Amino acid sequence: MIGGARLRAWARQLPSNDPTAWGEWSRKMVTAQLNPVGVGIHSVLIATDFSRYSSVAVNFGLELAHEYRAKAHVVFVLPSDDFLIAGPDAYVAAKEAARRDLLELKAELLQTHSYTEGEDYCLLLMEGEVAQSILDCARQKRVDVIVVGTHGRGGLGKMLMGSVAERVFRQSPVPVMTVGPHLHRSARAFAPRNILLAADFTPASERAAHYASALAREHNAKLTMLHVVDHAELSGVADRAEVMQGIEKKLTALIGKDAEGLQLCCRNEIGKVVPTILRTEVEIDADLLVMGVRPWSGLLDRLMWPHAYEIVREAACPVLTVRDKVLQH
């Protein structure tokens, strides 16, 4: 939490423009994704586990790829470690089942959407740890966006077992589109009209703001920038109006010259972060929510910074998450 005096001083400051260190791949991706004429999406990776949740993500990802005339890679990862204890027979059976599921998916895409493998997408069957395999494939294929579905699991099970979707969007140096179980519309051509940017003025938030403004300009969409101040952060603050005005200036400064020509709205809200963002999303009928996320550092990080996954899990529209930096291994 930020104390009253510090909050007032912080609200008057402009956002930092300090450069962020990126690896070679990330620098190339930033150049491609934030070019002067819009968002460059040339290759999309779509992860599936053949569940009904990931089925929606596959449809949405293919529509996104079609909109940008991008290559689409539909990937299933067989978690081979899960079968080490069960034995080789279980592993062989699981691999055969995965192949059958891929054939069924191919037939469904052809029948439902007239998508043809080799022309509209390619299917990939991989083995290994699921999240890491997705990230490795994204790097090898030099993708610009990863699309993944989430089952929306929460609570202790989610904290102990982890979430593939969360590990992917917290580790990926390229934006990740997560499609949750509460999506309010069926997947269709990616053409957002109302984009909501949830901003907290971190370096990741700054990069997310530039990405959101590029998307808004490219699709002639309205961009709503939202910052939520928790009630506790205003405890002891005498002039709340001054603080809120300062935050509004920071919101405007966050995208700077990118604001020119945009349908832009800045909103300050007081309340709990997650419910306020989700309520605003519904109020403005957002069809895309964009936010910056912190990098993954394990269970402790998840316990300290739970907001991102909660929002992704409950959002009624796709959520595009943007990382601030790459962890070097």
C-alpha positions as CSV (number, residue, x, y, z in Angstrom):
1,M,0.0,0.0,0.0
2,I,1.1,3.6,-0.6
3,G,0.7,6.1,2.3
4,G,-1.2,9.4,1.8
5,A,1.8,11.7,1.5
6,R,3.6,9.3,-0.8
7,L,0.5,8.8,-2.9
8,R,0.1,12.5,-3.5
9,A,3.7,12.9,-4.5
10,W,3.5,9.8,-6.7
11,A,0.4,11.0,-8.4
12,R,2.1,14.2,-9.5
13,Q,5.0,12.4,-11.2
14,L,5.1,11.5,-14.8
15,P,5.6,7.8,-15.6
16,S,9.2,6.7,-15.9
17,N,10.7,6.3,-19.4
18,D,13.7,4.2,-18.2
19,P,14.6,1.6,-20.9
20,T,13.9,-2.1,-20.1
21,A,16.5,-4.7,-20.9
22,W,15.2,-7.3,-23.5
23,G,16.8,-10.3,-25.2
24,E,17.3,-10.3,-28.9
25,W,14.0,-12.1,-29.6
26,S,12.1,-9.7,-27.4
27,R,13.6,-6.6,-29.1
28,K,12.6,-7.9,-32.5
29,M,9.1,-8.7,-31.3
30,V,8.6,-5.2,-29.9
31,T,9.7,-3.7,-33.2
32,A,7.3,-6.0,-35.1
33,Q,4.4,-5.5,-32.7
34,L,4.6,-1.7,-32.1
35,N,5.5,-0.5,-35.6
36,P,4.3,2.9,-36.8
37,V,1.4,1.6,-38.8
38,G,-0.1,-0.6,-36.2
39,V,0.3,-4.0,-34.5
40,G,2.3,-6.5,-36.5
41,I,1.0,-10.0,-36.0
42,H,2.5,-12.4,-38.5
43,S,2.5,-15.7,-36.5
44,V,0.2,-16.9,-33.8
45,L,0.6,-19.9,-31.5
46,I,-2.7,-21.4,-30.2
47,A,-2.4,-23.9,-27.3
48,T,-5.1,-26.6,-26.9
49,D,-5.8,-29.4,-24.5
50,F,-9.0,-30.5,-26.3
51,S,-11.2,-29.3,-23.5
52,R,-14.3,-27.1,-24.3
53,Y,-12.5,-24.1,-22.9
54,S,-9.5,-24.5,-25.2
55,S,-11.8,-25.2,-28.1
56,V,-13.1,-21.6,-27.8
57,A,-9.5,-20.4,-27.6
58,V,-8.6,-22.3,-30.8
59,N,-11.6,-20.7,-32.7
60,F,-10.7,-17.3,-31.4
61,G,-7.0,-17.7,-32.2
62,L,-7.7,-18.9,-35.7
63,E,-10.0,-15.9,-36.3
64,L,-7.2,-13.6,-35.0
65,A,-4.7,-15.2,-37.4
66,H,-7.2,-14.9,-40.2
67,E,-7.8,-11.2,-39.5
68,Y,-4.0,-10.5,-39.7
69,R,-3.3,-13.1,-42.4
70,A,-0.8,-14.6,-40.0
71,K,0.5,-18.1,-39.7
72,A,-1.3,-20.2,-37.1
73,H,0.3,-23.0,-35.1
74,V,-2.2,-25.1,-33.1
75,V,-0.2,-26.9,-30.4
76,F,-1.0,-29.8,-28.1
77,V,1.6,-30.7,-25.4
78,L,1.6,-34.2,-24.0
79,P,2.8,-33.9,-20.4
80,S,5.1,-36.9,-20.6
81,D,6.3,-36.6,-17.0
82,D,2.8,-37.4,-15.8
83,F,3.2,-40.9,-17.3
84,L,6.6,-41.8,-15.8
85,I,5.1,-43.4,-12.8
86,A,2.1,-45.0,-14.6
87,G,4.5,-46.8,-17.0
88,P,5.2,-47.0,-20.7
89,D,1.9,-48.5,-21.6
90,A,0.0,-45.6,-20.2
91,Y,2.2,-43.2,-22.1
92,V,1.7,-45.0,-25.4
93,A,-2.0,-45.0,-24.9
94,A,-2.0,-41.3,-24.1
95,K,0.0,-40.5,-27.2
96,E,-2.4,-42.4,-29.4
97,A,-5.4,-40.7,-27.8
98,A,-3.7,-37.3,-28.5
99,R,-3.3,-38.2,-32.1
100,R,-6.9,-39.2,-32.4
101,D,-7.9,-35.9,-30.7
102,L,-5.8,-33.9,-33.2
103,L,-7.5,-35.7,-36.1
104,E,-10.9,-35.0,-34.7
105,L,-10.0,-31.3,-34.2
106,K,-8.8,-31.1,-37.8
107,A,-12.1,-32.6,-39.1
108,E,-14.1,-30.2,-36.9
109,L,-12.2,-27.2,-38.1
110,L,-12.8,-28.2,-41.7
111,Q,-16.5,-28.9,-41.2
112,T,-17.3,-25.9,-39.0
113,H,-15.0,-23.2,-40.4
114,S,-13.7,-24.6,-43.7
115,Y,-10.1,-24.3,-42.2
116,T,-7.7,-26.6,-44.0
117,E,-4.5,-27.9,-42.3
118,G,-1.4,-26.7,-44.2
119,E,-3.2,-23.7,-45.6
120,D,-5.0,-22.0,-42.7
121,Y,-3.0,-23.6,-39.8
122,C,-0.6,-26.3,-38.9
123,L,-1.0,-28.9,-36.1
124,L,1.8,-29.7,-33.7
125,L,2.1,-32.5,-31.1
126,M,4.8,-31.9,-28.6
127,E,5.9,-33.7,-25.4
128,G,7.2,-32.2,-22.1
129,E,6.3,-29.8,-19.4
130,V,3.3,-28.0,-20.9
131,A,3.9,-24.3,-20.2
132,Q,7.6,-24.5,-21.0
133,S,6.9,-26.4,-24.2
134,I,4.5,-23.8,-25.3
135,L,7.0,-21.0,-24.6
136,D,9.8,-23.0,-26.4
137,C,7.6,-23.5,-29.4
138,A,6.7,-19.8,-29.5
139,R,10.3,-18.9,-29.5
140,Q,11.2,-21.4,-32.2
141,K,8.3,-20.3,-34.4
142,R,9.0,-16.6,-33.6
143,V,5.4,-16.0,-32.9
144,D,4.0,-12.5,-32.1
145,V,1.0,-13.6,-30.0
146,I,0.2,-16.7,-27.9
147,V,-3.5,-17.6,-27.5
148,V,-4.4,-19.9,-24.6
149,G,-7.6,-20.9,-22.8
150,T,-8.0,-21.3,-19.1
151,H,-10.4,-23.5,-17.1
152,G,-10.8,-20.7,-14.6
153,R,-9.8,-22.8,-11.6
154,G,-9.2,-20.9,-8.4
155,G,-8.5,-21.5,-4.7
156,L,-6.0,-23.8,-3.1
157,G,-5.9,-26.3,-6.1
158,K,-4.9,-23.5,-8.4
159,M,-2.2,-22.2,-6.0
160,L,-0.6,-25.6,-5.4
161,M,-0.9,-27.1,-8.9
162,G,-0.3,-23.9,-10.8
163,S,-2.0,-22.8,-14.0
164,V,-0.5,-23.3,-17.5
165,A,-2.2,-20.1,-18.7
166,E,-0.7,-18.1,-15.9
167,R,2.8,-19.5,-16.3
168,V,2.6,-18.8,-20.0
169,F,1.5,-15.2,-19.7
170,R,3.9,-14.4,-16.9
171,Q,6.9,-15.9,-18.7
172,S,6.2,-15.0,-22.3
173,P,8.1,-12.0,-23.8
174,V,5.3,-11.6,-26.4
175,P,1.7,-10.7,-25.6
176,V,-0.6,-13.5,-24.6
177,M,-4.3,-13.6,-25.3
178,T,-6.2,-15.6,-22.7
179,V,-9.7,-16.7,-23.3
180,G,-11.5,-17.6,-20.0
181,P,-14.6,-19.6,-19.3
182,H,-16.9,-16.6,-18.9
183,L,-16.4,-15.2,-22.4
184,H,-19.7,-13.4,-23.3
185,R,-19.5,-14.0,-27.0
186,S,-18.5,-16.7,-29.4
187,A,-15.2,-16.3,-31.2
188,R,-15.4,-14.2,-34.3
189,A,-13.2,-12.1,-36.4
190,F,-10.9,-10.1,-34.2
191,A,-12.1,-6.5,-34.5
192,P,-12.3,-4.9,-31.1
193,R,-14.5,-1.8,-30.7
194,N,-14.1,-1.1,-27.0
195,I,-10.7,-1.8,-25.5
196,L,-10.1,-1.5,-21.7
197,L,-6.6,-0.9,-20.5
198,A,-6.1,-1.6,-16.8
199,A,-3.1,0.5,-15.8
200,D,-1.0,0.5,-12.6
201,F,2.0,2.5,-13.9
202,T,4.5,-0.3,-13.8
203,P,7.0,-0.8,-16.7
204,A,4.7,-3.6,-17.9
205,S,1.7,-1.3,-17.8
206,E,3.5,1.3,-19.9
207,R,4.3,-1.3,-22.6
208,A,0.7,-2.6,-22.4
209,A,-0.5,1.0,-22.9
210,H,1.4,1.4,-26.1
211,Y,0.2,-1.9,-27.4
212,A,-3.4,-1.1,-26.5
213,S,-3.2,2.3,-28.2
214,A,-1.8,0.7,-31.4
215,L,-4.6,-1.8,-31.4
216,A,-7.2,0.9,-30.9
217,R,-5.8,3.0,-33.7
218,E,-5.6,0.0,-36.1
219,H,-9.2,-1.0,-35.4
220,N,-10.6,2.5,-34.9
221,A,-11.7,1.4,-31.4
222,K,-12.4,3.4,-28.3
223,L,-9.7,3.0,-25.6
224,T,-10.7,3.4,-22.0
225,M,-7.7,3.7,-19.6
226,L,-8.5,2.7,-16.0
227,H,-6.6,3.0,-12.8
228,V,-8.1,1.7,-9.5
229,V,-7.1,3.1,-6.2
230,D,-7.8,0.9,-3.1
231,H,-9.7,2.6,-0.3
232,A,-6.8,1.8,2.1
233,E,-4.4,3.8,-0.1
234,L,-6.5,7.0,0.5
235,S,-6.5,6.6,4.2
236,G,-5.5,9.9,5.8
237,V,-5.5,11.8,2.4
238,A,-7.2,15.1,2.9
239,D,-7.5,16.2,-0.7
240,R,-8.6,13.2,-2.6
241,A,-9.6,15.3,-5.6
242,E,-6.0,16.4,-6.0
243,V,-4.8,12.8,-5.9
244,M,-7.3,11.7,-8.5
245,Q,-6.5,14.6,-10.8
246,G,-2.8,13.6,-10.5
247,I,-3.6,10.0,-11.5
248,E,-5.6,11.2,-14.5
249,K,-2.6,13.2,-15.7
250,K,-0.5,10.1,-15.3
251,L,-3.0,8.0,-17.3
252,T,-2.8,10.5,-20.1
253,A,1.0,10.7,-20.0
254,L,1.2,6.9,-20.0
255,I,0.7,6.7,-23.7
256,G,1.9,10.2,-24.5
257,K,1.8,11.0,-28.2
258,D,0.1,7.7,-28.9
259,A,-3.1,9.4,-27.7
260,E,-3.3,11.6,-30.8
261,G,-6.3,10.8,-32.9
262,L,-7.6,8.2,-30.5
263,Q,-11.1,7.9,-29.0
264,L,-9.7,8.1,-25.5
265,C,-11.4,8.0,-22.1
266,C,-9.5,8.1,-18.7
267,R,-11.2,6.7,-15.6
268,N,-10.1,6.7,-12.0
269,E,-12.0,4.4,-9.6
270,I,-11.8,3.8,-5.9
271,G,-12.4,0.3,-4.7
272,K,-11.0,-3.2,-4.8
273,V,-8.9,-3.8,-7.9
274,V,-10.3,-7.0,-9.4
275,P,-14.1,-6.3,-8.9
276,T,-13.7,-2.7,-10.1
277,I,-11.9,-3.8,-13.3
278,L,-14.4,-6.5,-14.0
279,R,-17.3,-4.2,-13.4
280,T,-15.9,-1.5,-15.7
281,E,-15.3,-4.1,-18.4
282,V,-19.0,-4.9,-18.3
283,E,-20.1,-1.3,-18.1
284,I,-18.3,-0.2,-21.2
285,D,-19.0,-3.5,-23.0
286,A,-15.3,-4.1,-23.5
287,D,-14.4,-6.7,-26.1
288,L,-10.7,-6.7,-25.1
289,L,-9.0,-6.1,-21.8
290,V,-5.3,-5.3,-21.9
291,M,-3.0,-5.2,-18.9
292,G,0.7,-5.4,-18.0
293,V,1.8,-8.3,-15.8
294,R,4.8,-9.0,-13.6
295,P,7.2,-11.9,-14.5
296,W,6.7,-15.3,-13.0
297,S,8.8,-16.2,-10.0
298,G,6.9,-19.1,-8.5
299,L,4.3,-19.7,-5.8
300,L,5.4,-16.7,-3.6
301,D,4.9,-14.3,-6.5
302,R,1.4,-15.8,-7.2
303,L,0.4,-15.3,-3.5
304,M,1.7,-11.7,-3.5
305,W,0.3,-10.6,-6.9
306,P,-2.9,-12.6,-7.5
307,H,-4.8,-9.9,-9.4
308,A,-3.8,-10.9,-13.0
309,Y,-5.0,-14.5,-12.8
310,E,-8.2,-13.5,-11.0
311,I,-9.0,-11.0,-13.8
312,V,-8.1,-13.5,-16.5
313,R,-10.2,-16.2,-14.9
314,E,-13.4,-14.0,-14.4
315,A,-13.2,-11.7,-17.4
316,A,-16.1,-11.7,-19.9
317,C,-13.9,-10.8,-22.8
318,P,-10.4,-12.0,-24.0
319,V,-7.5,-10.6,-21.9
320,L,-4.3,-9.6,-23.5
321,T,-1.4,-9.6,-21.1
322,V,2.0,-7.9,-21.8
323,R,5.2,-8.6,-19.8
324,D,7.7,-5.9,-18.9
325,K,10.9,-7.9,-19.2
326,V,12.4,-11.3,-19.9
327,L,13.9,-13.5,-17.3
328,Q,17.3,-14.6,-18.4
329,H,18.1,-18.3,-17.9
